[in-house]
């Protein structure tokens, strides 16, 4: 059986249509596969570059971490600790009286400490009246407060001279974290 010319042309045309159909269906798939592979290669190159940059910067990250840890330790030494607000207030009052005594200052009286709370902090204010016979003792006292750990910050200071002695008052503040203290604060005030 022989194929006629017309049948031959129909088969050739059908083959061309099938070839065009396959080309239009396979071409986007091949292009998609190629693009996906290209994106994967680019992502891998970016990850390699990032890893190399991190390896190069490892020393600077170590220095940053060390610096942050040192700053945190310094910060922790500057705040008062205690289980309750009265304990923190007593610690501040004791520290203030100790600095005064070490400086040659006599404590006349101390007022009750006042606390102000925020979400995460307590600020405790302590007022003290004092006397001394030597004005340089006051300078030593203020210097000791500046260098104190935990840190006591002076908010008010006054001094008067009467005869051969100096009388004054000072208000300092200290800070404490409120974690674990807030419930006790609201029930004790």
VODRENMAR-561250 format. One record per residue: residue in three letters; residue number from 0; x negated, y, z of N, C-alpha, C in turn. Coordinates in Angstrom, 2 decimals, padded with zeros to 5 digits. Each point is the difference from the previous one (the first is absolute). Layout:
REC   res     n      n_xx      n_yy      n_zz     ca_xx     ca_yy     ca_zz      c_xx      c_yy      c_zz
REC   ALA   NUM         X         Y         Z         X         Y         Z         X         Y         Z
...
REM end
This chain:
REC   res     n      n_xx      n_yy      n_zz     ca_xx     ca_yy     ca_zz      c_xx      c_yy      c_zz
REC   UNK     0   -000.83   -001.14    000.00    000.83    001.14    000.00   -000.89    001.23    000.00
REC   UNK     1    000.35    000.72   -000.94   -000.74    001.23   -000.22    000.78    001.18    000.50
REC   UNK     2   -000.77    000.99    000.45    000.64    001.19    000.51    000.05    001.00   -001.14
REC   UNK     3    001.18    000.55   -000.15    000.17    000.98   -001.06   -000.64    001.32    000.40
REC   UNK     4   -000.13    000.83   -000.97   -000.63    001.30    000.22    000.81    000.82    000.98
REC   UNK     5    001.29   -000.10   -000.13    000.86    000.75    000.91   -000.14   -000.51    001.41
REC   UNK     6   -000.04   -001.29    000.22   -000.18   -000.58    001.32   -001.37    000.36    000.57
REC   UNK     7   -000.98    000.02   -000.89   -001.34    000.36    000.40   -000.04    001.43    000.51
REC   UNK     8    000.64    000.91   -000.74    000.06    001.42    000.41    000.74    000.16    001.34
REC   UNK     9    001.08   -000.80    000.15    000.75    000.06    001.26   -000.88   -000.47    001.15
REC   UNK    10   -000.76   -001.06   -000.19   -000.89   -000.51    001.04   -001.12    001.01    000.32
REC   UNK    11   -000.52    000.61   -001.05   -001.05    001.02    000.23    000.58    001.18    000.78
REC   UNK    12    001.20    000.43   -000.40    000.66    001.11    000.69    000.32   -000.38    001.45
REC   UNK    13    000.47   -001.23    000.22    000.29   -000.46    001.35   -001.29   -000.05    000.83
REC   UNK    14   -001.08   -000.43   -000.62   -001.30   -000.03    000.69   -000.46    001.41    000.37
REC   UNK    15    000.19    000.95   -000.91   -000.37    001.39    000.27    000.86    000.58    001.13
REC   UNK    16    001.31   -000.30   -000.04    000.89    000.49    001.07   -000.42   -000.62    001.33
REC   UNK    17   -000.32   -001.28    000.01   -000.43   -000.68    001.23   -001.32    000.59    000.49
REC   UNK    18   -000.91    000.29   -000.94   -001.28    000.58    000.36    000.18    001.41    000.57
REC   UNK    19    000.87    000.79   -000.61    000.29    001.35    000.51    000.67   -000.10    001.38
REC   UNK    20    000.93   -000.93    000.14    000.67   -000.19    001.29   -001.00   -000.38    001.09
REC   UNK    21   -000.89   -000.95   -000.29   -001.02   -000.41    000.97   -000.94    001.16    000.32
REC   UNK    22   -000.36    000.76   -001.02   -000.92    001.12    000.22    000.64    001.06    000.89
REC   UNK    23    001.27    000.30   -000.24    000.66    001.03    000.83    000.25   -000.48    001.42
REC   UNK    24    000.19   -001.29    000.21    000.20   -000.52    001.36   -001.32   -000.25    000.73
REC   UNK    25   -000.98   -000.47   -000.66   -001.28   -000.31    000.64   -000.86    001.24    000.20
REC   UNK    26    000.10    000.95   -000.88   -000.84    001.20    000.09    000.20    000.75    001.32
REC   UNK    27    001.23    000.30    000.45    000.14    000.68    001.30   -000.49   -000.86    001.18
REC   UNK    28    000.21   -001.29   -000.10   -000.47   -000.87    001.07   -001.53   -000.01    000.08
REC   UNK    29   -000.63   -000.06   -001.14   -001.46    000.03   -000.03   -000.50    001.35    000.50
REC   UNK    30    000.65    001.09   -000.43   -000.40    001.34    000.45    000.23    000.14    001.51
REC   UNK    31    001.11   -000.52    000.51    000.28    000.05    001.43   -001.03   -000.78    000.79
REC   UNK    32   -000.34   -001.19   -000.49   -001.02   -000.80    000.66   -001.34    000.73    000.02
REC   UNK    33   -000.35    000.60   -001.13   -001.25    000.75   -000.10    000.00    001.20    000.96
REC   UNK    34    001.12    000.75    000.04    000.10    001.16    000.90   -000.07   -000.42    001.46
REC   UNK    35    000.68   -001.09    000.34   -000.03   -000.49    001.38   -001.42   -000.41    000.39
REC   UNK    36   -000.67   -000.67   -000.89   -001.38   -000.41    000.26   -000.90    001.23    000.15
REC   UNK    37    000.21    000.99   -000.84   -000.79    001.23    000.07    000.24    000.73    001.33
REC   UNK    38    001.27    000.06    000.45    000.32    000.61    001.29   -000.66   -000.75    001.15
REC   UNK    39    000.01   -001.34   -000.08   -000.65   -000.81    001.04   -001.50    000.28    000.05
REC   UNK    40   -000.61    000.11   -001.16   -001.44    000.30   -000.05   -000.27    001.38    000.60
REC   UNK    41    000.83    000.99   -000.33   -000.18    001.35    000.55    000.19    000.01    001.52
REC   UNK    42    001.01   -000.72    000.49    000.23   -000.09    001.45   -001.18   -000.65    000.72
REC   UNK    43   -000.54   -001.04   -000.58   -001.15   -000.67    000.59   -001.21    000.94    000.01
REC   UNK    44   -000.19    000.75   -001.09   -001.11    000.96   -000.03    000.18    001.09    001.05
REC   UNK    45    001.23    000.48    000.20    000.26    001.00    001.04   -000.27   -000.56    001.39
REC   UNK    46    000.42   -001.24    000.24   -000.24   -000.63    001.30   -001.49   -000.20    000.25
REC   UNK    47   -000.73   -000.37   -001.04   -001.45   -000.17    000.14   -000.65    001.35    000.33
REC   UNK    48    000.42    001.05   -000.70   -000.56    001.34    000.27    000.33    000.44    001.42
REC   UNK    49    001.23   -000.26    000.46    000.41    000.36    001.36   -000.84   -000.76    001.03
REC   UNK    50   -000.19   -001.28   -000.20   -000.80   -000.81    000.92   -001.45    000.49    000.03
REC   UNK    51   -000.55    000.33   -001.16   -001.36    000.52   -000.04   -000.12    001.32    000.74
REC   UNK    52    001.01    000.86   -000.16    000.00    001.30    000.69    000.08   -000.22    001.52
REC   UNK    53    000.85   -000.95    000.44    000.12   -000.30    001.42   -001.31   -000.55    000.57
REC   UNK    54   -000.67   -000.83   -000.78   -001.28   -000.55    000.44   -001.02    001.13    000.14
REC   UNK    55    000.02    000.95   -000.95   -000.93    001.13    000.08    000.31    000.90    001.18
REC   UNK    56    001.29    000.11    000.39    000.40    000.91    001.06    000.09   -000.67    001.37
REC   UNK    57   -000.46   -001.22    000.13    000.15   -000.73    001.26   -000.70    000.72    001.15
REC   UNK    58   -001.16    000.58   -000.26   -000.72    000.71    001.07    000.76    001.24    000.44
REC   UNK    59    000.56    000.73   -000.95    000.74    001.21    000.40    001.26   -000.38    000.78
REC   UNK    60    000.66   -001.11   -000.34    001.17   -000.44    000.75   -000.39   -000.44    001.41
REC   UNK    61   -001.15   -000.63    000.13   -000.48   -000.39    001.34   -000.27    001.25    000.84
REC   UNK    62   -000.61    001.01   -000.61   -000.27    001.25    000.72    001.30    000.69    000.41
REC   UNK    63    000.97    000.00   -000.90    001.30    000.60    000.32    000.66   -000.73    001.17
REC   UNK    64   -000.04   -001.31   -000.03    000.61   -000.78    001.07   -000.69    000.29    001.33
REC   UNK    65   -001.34    000.04   -000.03   -000.76    000.27    001.21    000.35    001.40    000.52
REC   UNK    66    000.11    000.96   -000.89    000.34    001.37    000.40    001.39    000.06    000.62
REC   UNK    67    000.96   -000.70   -000.58    001.36   -000.01    000.53    000.02   -000.68    001.37
REC   UNK    68   -000.72   -001.09    000.16   -000.04   -000.68    001.29   -000.64    000.88    001.07
REC   UNK    69   -001.05    000.73   -000.36   -000.64    000.91    000.95    000.95    001.13    000.38
REC   UNK    70    000.71    000.54   -000.99    000.96    001.07    000.28    001.12   -000.49    000.90
REC   UNK    71    000.46   -001.21   -000.25    001.06   -000.56    000.83   -000.49   -000.22    001.43
REC   UNK    72   -001.22   -000.47    000.16   -000.55   -000.21    001.35   -000.13    001.34    000.73
REC   UNK    73   -000.47    001.03   -000.71   -000.11    001.33    000.60    001.37    000.52    000.40
REC   UNK    74    000.97   -000.19   -000.85    001.36    000.44    000.28    000.57   -000.73    001.22
REC   UNK    75   -000.22   -001.30    000.08    000.51   -000.79    001.13   -000.61    000.45    001.32
REC   UNK    76   -001.25    000.47   -000.05   -000.64    000.48    001.24    000.56    001.34    000.44
REC   UNK    77    000.70    000.71   -000.87    000.50    001.33    000.32    001.42    000.01    000.54
REC   UNK    78    000.67   -001.13    000.03    001.37   -000.03    000.51    000.05   -000.79    001.30
REC   UNK    79    000.99    000.31    000.81    000.17   -000.66    001.29    000.84   -001.25   -000.18
REC   UNK    80   -000.29   -000.99    000.81    000.74   -001.26   -000.03    000.64   -000.23    001.35
REC   UNK    81    001.08   -000.74    000.00    000.69   -000.36    001.23    001.27   -000.75   -000.35
REC   UNK    82    000.54   -000.71    000.99    001.20   -000.79   -000.25    001.26    000.84    000.09
REC   UNK    83   -000.05    001.07    000.78    001.18    000.86    000.17   -000.44    001.46   -000.06
REC   UNK    84    000.96    000.89   -000.21   -000.30    001.43   -000.04   -000.60    000.47    001.33
REC   UNK    85    000.55   -000.38    001.16   -000.62    000.44    001.25   -001.46   -000.43    000.14
REC   UNK    86   -000.34   -001.17   -000.51   -001.40   -000.46    000.05   -000.87    000.89   -000.88
REC   UNK    87    000.48    000.34   -001.19   -000.77    000.88   -000.89   -000.13    001.38    000.63
REC   UNK    88    001.09    000.51    000.59   -000.05    001.31    000.67   -001.02   -000.03    001.14
REC   UNK    89   -000.01   -001.08    000.78   -000.96   -000.13    001.10   -001.43   -000.06   -000.53
REC   UNK    90   -000.20   -000.69   -001.11   -001.34   -000.07   -000.60   -000.48    001.39   -000.43
REC   UNK    91    000.89    000.79   -000.58   -000.36    001.36   -000.42   -000.32    000.86    001.21
REC   UNK    92    000.83   -000.08    001.03   -000.23    000.79    001.22   -001.32   -000.41    000.66
REC   UNK    93   -000.27   -001.29    000.07   -001.25   -000.49    000.60   -001.21    000.49   -000.80
REC   UNK    94    000.08   -000.09   -001.33   -001.10    000.43   -000.86   -000.27    001.50    000.16
REC   UNK    95    001.08    000.79    000.06   -000.14    001.45    000.17   -000.63    000.33    001.35
REC   UNK    96    000.47   -000.64    001.06   -000.55    000.25    001.34   -001.46   -000.44    000.09
REC   UNK    97   -000.34   -001.12   -000.63   -001.37   -000.49    000.01   -000.94    000.97   -000.72
REC   UNK    98    000.41    000.50   -001.14   -000.83    000.97   -000.75   -000.18    001.27    000.83
REC   UNK    99    001.04    000.44    000.69   -000.10    001.20    000.84   -000.99   -000.24    001.14
REC   UNK   100    000.13   -001.12    000.70   -000.87   -000.31    001.13   -001.46   -000.12   -000.45
REC   UNK   101   -000.22   -000.64   -001.16   -001.36   -000.16   -000.52   -000.62    001.34   -000.39
REC   UNK   102    000.82    000.99   -000.26   -000.49    001.32   -000.40   -000.15    000.95    001.18
REC   UNK   103    000.34   -000.42    001.19   -000.11    000.85    001.17    001.22    000.89    000.20
REC   UNK   104    001.13   -000.42   -000.54    001.24    000.77    000.12    000.90   -000.71    001.00
REC   UNK   105    000.66    000.80    000.85    000.92   -000.54    001.00    001.42    000.09   -000.55
REC   UNK   106    000.72   -001.11    000.05    001.38   -000.04   -000.49    000.92    000.50    001.11
REC   UNK   107    000.76    001.04   -000.28    000.99    000.50    000.96    001.28   -000.82   -000.06
REC   UNK   108    000.53   -000.15   -001.21    001.25   -000.75   -000.15    000.16   -000.44   -001.45
REC   UNK   109    000.83   -001.01   -000.18    000.38   -000.45   -001.34    001.51   -000.07   -000.05
REC   UNK   110    000.54    000.35   -001.14    001.45   -000.10   -000.18    000.33   -001.36   -000.58
REC   UNK   111    001.28   -000.32    000.04    000.44   -001.24   -000.64   -000.26    000.10   -001.50
REC   UNK   112   -000.45   -001.09   -000.56   -000.28   -000.02   -001.43    001.31    000.04   -000.78
REC   UNK   113   -000.05    000.62   -001.18    001.15    000.07   -000.89   -000.31   -000.80   -001.25
REC   UNK   114    000.98   -000.78   -000.43   -000.20   -000.85   -001.18    000.92    000.43   -001.12
REC   UNK   115   -000.53   -000.03   -001.20    000.78    000.27   -001.20   -000.19   -001.21   -000.91
REC   UNK   116    001.10   -000.54   -000.48   -000.07   -001.23   -000.80    000.35    000.28   -001.44
REC   UNK   117   -000.67   -000.73   -000.89    000.39   -000.06   -001.41    000.24   -001.48   -000.31
REC   UNK   118    000.16   -000.32   -001.25    000.26   -001.40   -000.37   -001.13   -000.93    000.42
REC   UNK   119   -001.24    000.45   -000.14   -001.13   -000.89    000.25   -000.99    000.52    001.03
REC   UNK   120    000.21    001.21    000.53   -000.97    000.60    000.91    000.67    000.63    001.20
REC   UNK   121   -000.77    000.07    001.08    000.35    000.79    001.17   -001.09    001.03    000.19
REC   UNK   122    000.42    001.24    000.27   -000.94    001.04    000.38    000.30    000.31    001.46
REC   UNK   123   -001.00   -000.16    000.84    000.17    000.24    001.42   -000.78    001.25    000.37
REC   UNK   124    000.71    000.96    000.61   -000.60    001.27    000.39   -000.18    000.01    001.51
REC   UNK   125   -001.20    000.38    000.46   -000.33    000.02    001.42   -000.57    001.36    000.37
REC   UNK   126    000.58    000.65    001.02   -000.49    001.30    000.46   -000.68   -000.19    001.35
REC   UNK   127   -001.09    000.77    000.19   -000.76   -000.09    001.24   -000.48    001.41    000.37
REC   UNK   128    000.09    000.34    001.28   -000.61    001.26    000.47   -001.27   -000.36    000.76
REC   UNK   129   -001.00    000.88   -000.08   -001.30   -000.31    000.57   -000.67    001.25    000.54
REC   UNK   130   -001.13   -000.23    000.70   -000.83    001.11    000.46   -001.46   -000.46   -000.02
REC   UNK   131   -000.88    000.99   -000.09   -001.43   -000.26    000.02   -000.72    001.28    000.42
REC   UNK   132   -001.19   -000.15    000.52   -000.78    001.17    000.39   -000.98    000.41   -001.08
REC   UNK   133   -000.21   -000.86   -000.99   -000.97    000.28   -001.06    000.71   -000.06   -001.36
REC   UNK   134   -000.09    001.08   -000.75    000.67    000.05   -001.31   -000.58   -001.02   -000.98
REC   UNK   135   -001.26   -000.36    000.16   -000.60   -000.97   -000.92    000.61   -001.38    000.18
REC   UNK   136    000.57   -000.28    001.18    000.70   -001.28    000.19    001.18   -000.12   -000.95
REC   UNK   137    000.65    001.12   -000.28    001.15   -000.01   -000.92   -000.45   -000.35   -001.41
REC   UNK   138   -001.14    000.54   -000.40   -000.54   -000.33   -001.33   -000.35   -001.48   -000.07
REC   UNK   139   -000.62   -000.54    001.06   -000.31   -001.44    000.03    001.28   -000.83   -000.09
REC   UNK   140    001.02    000.44    000.72    001.28   -000.70    000.00    000.60   -000.03   -001.40
REC   UNK   141    000.02    001.12   -000.67    000.55    000.06   -001.37   -000.83   -000.85   -000.95
REC   UNK   142   -001.31   -000.02    000.18   -000.86   -000.83   -000.84    000.29   -001.48    000.23
REC   UNK   143    000.20   -000.40    001.25    000.33   -001.40    000.30    001.34   -000.39   -000.62
REC   UNK   144    000.95    000.93    000.02    001.29   -000.29   -000.63   -000.15   -000.16   -001.51
REC   UNK   145   -000.85    000.81   -000.61   -000.22   -000.10   -001.45   -000.61   -001.33   -000.38
REC   UNK   146   -000.87   -000.51    000.86   -000.71   -001.26   -000.27    000.72   -001.22    000.54
REC   UNK   147    001.15    000.17    000.63    000.66   -001.11    000.68    000.51   -001.05   -000.97
REC   UNK   148   -000.05   -001.24    000.47    000.60   -001.12   -000.72    000.72   -000.83    001.04
REC   UNK   149    001.27   -000.18   -000.09    000.94    000.53   -000.98    000.04    001.53    000.04
REC   UNK   150    000.36    000.58   -001.11   -000.10    001.44   -000.20    001.11    000.74    000.73
REC   UNK   151   -000.40    001.02    000.76    000.94    000.94    000.61   -000.18    001.33   -000.73
REC   UNK   152    001.09    000.51   -000.55   -000.07    001.25   -000.75    000.60    001.14    000.84
REC   UNK   153   -000.73    001.08    000.08    000.44    001.14    000.80    001.00    000.81   -000.84
REC   UNK   154    001.18    000.24    000.60    001.01    000.81   -000.70    000.16    001.36    000.65
REC   UNK   155   -000.24    000.10    001.30    000.07    001.28    000.70   -001.11    000.05    001.03
REC   UNK   156   -000.55    001.22    000.18   -001.06    000.17    000.98    000.03    001.45    000.48
REC   UNK   157   -000.08    000.17    001.31   -000.10    001.34    000.56   -000.88   -000.05    001.23
REC   UNK   158   -000.73    001.11    000.25   -000.88    000.06    001.16   -000.02    001.45    000.50
REC   UNK   159    000.00    000.15    001.32   -000.05    001.32    000.64   -001.07   -000.04    001.08
REC   UNK   160   -000.63    001.14    000.19   -001.00    000.10    001.06    000.59    000.76    001.17
REC   UNK   161   -000.16   -000.55    001.18    000.43    000.69    001.21   -001.10   -000.20    001.05
REC   UNK   162   -000.59    001.12    000.39   -001.12    000.02    000.95   -001.14   -000.85   -000.51
REC   UNK   163   -000.32   -001.08    000.68   -001.16   -000.80   -000.39    000.39   -001.35   -000.62
REC   UNK   164    001.21   -000.13   -000.45    000.39   -001.26   -000.64    000.88    000.26   -001.22
REC   UNK   165    000.08   -001.00   -000.82    000.80    000.06   -001.22    001.18   -000.96    000.16
REC   UNK   166    001.19    000.49   -000.31    001.21   -000.82    000.01    000.52   -000.08   -001.42
REC   UNK   167    000.49   -001.17   -000.37    000.50   -000.13   -001.35    000.99   -001.13   -000.14
REC   UNK   168    000.54   -000.09   -001.19    000.88   -001.13   -000.32   -000.32   -000.46   -001.41
REC   UNK   169    000.24   -001.25   -000.23   -000.27   -000.59   -001.31    001.11   -000.99   -000.31
REC   UNK   170    000.38   -000.05   -001.25    000.96   -001.00   -000.48   -000.68   -000.78   -001.11
REC   UNK   171    000.03   -001.30    000.13   -000.59   -000.88   -001.01    001.06   -000.96   -000.50
REC   UNK   172   -000.23   -000.52   -001.19    000.88   -001.03   -000.54   -000.83   -001.22   -000.38
REC   UNK   173    000.62   -001.14    000.15   -000.57   -001.26   -000.44    001.06   -000.74   -000.80
REC   UNK   174   -000.44   -000.90   -000.83    000.93   -000.71   -000.87   -000.06   -001.50    000.25
REC   UNK   175    001.14   -000.63   -000.22    000.11   -001.44    000.14    000.97   -000.51   -001.06
REC   UNK   176   -000.25   -001.19   -000.47    000.95   -000.61   -000.95    001.26   -000.39    000.78
REC   UNK   177    001.13    000.13   -000.66    001.25   -000.31    000.69    000.42   -001.45   -000.18
REC   UNK   178   -000.76   -000.81   -000.71    000.36   -001.40   -000.20    000.14   -000.69    001.35
REC   UNK   179    001.16   -000.53    000.26    000.26   -000.70    001.25    000.34    000.90    001.16
REC   UNK   180   -000.06    001.32   -000.18    000.27    000.93    001.09    001.34    000.71   -000.15
REC   UNK   181    000.58    000.01   -001.18    001.18    000.83   -000.24    001.19   -000.40    000.86
REC   UNK   182    000.24   -001.27    000.21    001.13   -000.43    000.82   -000.20    000.45    001.45
REC   UNK   183   -001.24   -000.12    000.48   -000.29    000.41    001.36    000.09    001.52    000.14
REC   UNK   184   -000.35    000.71   -001.09    000.04    001.46    000.03    001.45    000.49    000.17
REC   UNK   185    000.89   -000.57   -000.80    001.39    000.47    000.07    000.66   -000.40    001.32
REC   UNK   186   -000.41   -001.11    000.59    000.62   -000.41    001.26   -000.60    000.72    001.21
REC   UNK   187   -001.24    000.51   -000.14   -000.62    000.66    001.14    000.25    001.50    000.03
REC   UNK   188    000.53    000.59   -001.04    000.24    001.45   -000.06    001.46    000.33    000.15
REM end
